Amino acid sequence: MGKGGARRHRRPPLSVGNDIDSSRGNFLTDPATKPQRGTRPTGTYPPNAYGLYDVCGNVWEWVADWYGPDYYGVGDMRDPRGPESGSMRIVRGGSWVNDDVAMLRCAYRHRVPIDTYAYSVGFRIVCAP
């Protein structure tokens, strides 16, 4: 299950609702504490309405989308996947190093080079029942 598509002209809510606090996701609430912070085990925070854990914060989630600077204004409105190819990929959901809660929105797309390596980037394994 993906993190959901963005809608034009409307700012989608966070995956845990319209408000976020440190009891609902792992993100940087105080930049001065960054050296003491890090990832948390899956399930540390409550699941969202879809039963998914850690969709908001903890680590940026790699998705299959390529980045295109103009794509999201002219591409598909539902589940936009970006252009067919590119030099940058998309990560979503924010991470423990972010103090900007707008980056925690499931629809926020952050571009990164394809060879990015960081303790704040990961991926989601989905198993079908």
URQUI-V871345 format. One record per pair of residues at least 12 apart in sequence whose C-alpha atoms are under 7 Angstrom apart, sorted by the first residue. I is the first residue (numbers start at 1). J is the second residue. D is the distance in Angstrom with one decimal. If there is no record, write none. Layout:
i=I j=J d=D
i=I j=J d=D
This chain:
i=3 j=106 d=5.5
i=3 j=107 d=7.0
i=4 j=79 d=6.4
i=4 j=106 d=6.6
i=4 j=107 d=6.4
i=5 j=78 d=5.6
i=5 j=79 d=4.3
i=5 j=80 d=6.2
i=5 j=107 d=5.9
i=6 j=107 d=5.1
i=7 j=77 d=6.1
i=12 j=107 d=6.7
i=13 j=105 d=6.4
i=14 j=104 d=6.6
i=14 j=105 d=4.4
i=14 j=106 d=6.1
i=15 j=48 d=6.3
i=15 j=55 d=6.8
i=15 j=56 d=6.4
i=15 j=105 d=6.5
i=15 j=106 d=5.8
i=16 j=48 d=5.3
i=23 j=45 d=6.8
i=24 j=45 d=5.5
i=24 j=46 d=6.4
i=25 j=45 d=6.0
i=25 j=54 d=6.6
i=25 j=56 d=5.6
i=25 j=57 d=5.5
i=25 j=58 d=6.9
i=26 j=57 d=4.9
i=26 j=58 d=4.8
i=26 j=95 d=6.8
i=26 j=96 d=5.3
i=27 j=57 d=5.3
i=27 j=58 d=6.4
i=27 j=95 d=5.7
i=27 j=96 d=3.9
i=27 j=97 d=6.2
i=27 j=98 d=5.7
i=27 j=99 d=6.4
i=28 j=96 d=5.4
i=28 j=97 d=5.5
i=28 j=98 d=5.3
i=28 j=99 d=4.7
i=29 j=99 d=5.8
i=31 j=99 d=6.9
i=34 j=97 d=6.9
i=38 j=96 d=6.1
i=39 j=58 d=5.4
i=39 j=59 d=7.0
i=39 j=96 d=6.4
i=40 j=58 d=6.6
i=42 j=54 d=6.6
i=55 j=93 d=6.1
i=56 j=93 d=5.2
i=56 j=94 d=6.5
i=56 j=104 d=5.5
i=57 j=93 d=5.7
i=57 j=94 d=4.7
i=57 j=95 d=4.0
i=57 j=96 d=5.8
i=57 j=104 d=5.9
i=58 j=95 d=4.4
i=58 j=96 d=4.8
i=59 j=94 d=6.3
i=59 j=95 d=4.1
i=59 j=96 d=6.3
i=59 j=120 d=4.6
i=59 j=121 d=5.0
i=59 j=122 d=5.7
i=60 j=91 d=5.6
i=60 j=92 d=5.4
i=60 j=93 d=5.5
i=60 j=94 d=4.9
i=60 j=95 d=5.1
i=60 j=120 d=6.0
i=60 j=121 d=4.5
i=60 j=122 d=5.9
i=61 j=91 d=5.1
i=61 j=92 d=5.1
i=61 j=93 d=6.3
i=61 j=121 d=6.1
i=61 j=122 d=5.2
i=61 j=123 d=4.8
i=61 j=124 d=6.7
i=62 j=90 d=6.4
i=62 j=91 d=4.5
i=62 j=92 d=6.8
i=62 j=122 d=6.1
i=62 j=123 d=5.2
i=63 j=90 d=6.0
i=63 j=91 d=5.9
i=65 j=81 d=4.8
i=65 j=82 d=5.4
i=65 j=89 d=6.0
i=65 j=90 d=5.6
i=66 j=81 d=7.0
i=66 j=82 d=5.1
i=66 j=83 d=5.9
i=66 j=84 d=7.0
i=66 j=85 d=5.9
i=66 j=86 d=5.8
i=66 j=88 d=6.0
i=66 j=89 d=4.5
i=66 j=90 d=6.0
i=67 j=82 d=5.7
i=67 j=83 d=6.8
i=67 j=86 d=6.5
i=67 j=88 d=5.3
i=67 j=89 d=5.3
i=67 j=90 d=6.0
i=67 j=111 d=6.2
i=68 j=82 d=6.0
i=68 j=83 d=6.0
i=71 j=83 d=6.7
i=87 j=113 d=6.5
i=87 j=114 d=6.6
i=88 j=111 d=6.0
i=88 j=112 d=5.4
i=88 j=113 d=4.6
i=88 j=114 d=5.5
i=89 j=111 d=5.6
i=89 j=112 d=5.5
i=89 j=113 d=6.2
i=89 j=114 d=5.7
i=90 j=109 d=5.9
i=90 j=110 d=5.5
i=90 j=111 d=4.7
i=90 j=112 d=6.2
i=91 j=109 d=6.1
i=91 j=110 d=5.3
i=91 j=111 d=6.4
i=92 j=106 d=6.3
i=92 j=108 d=6.0
i=92 j=109 d=5.3
i=92 j=110 d=6.2
i=93 j=105 d=5.8
i=93 j=106 d=5.0
i=93 j=108 d=6.8
i=95 j=120 d=5.8
i=96 j=120 d=6.7
i=97 j=120 d=6.9
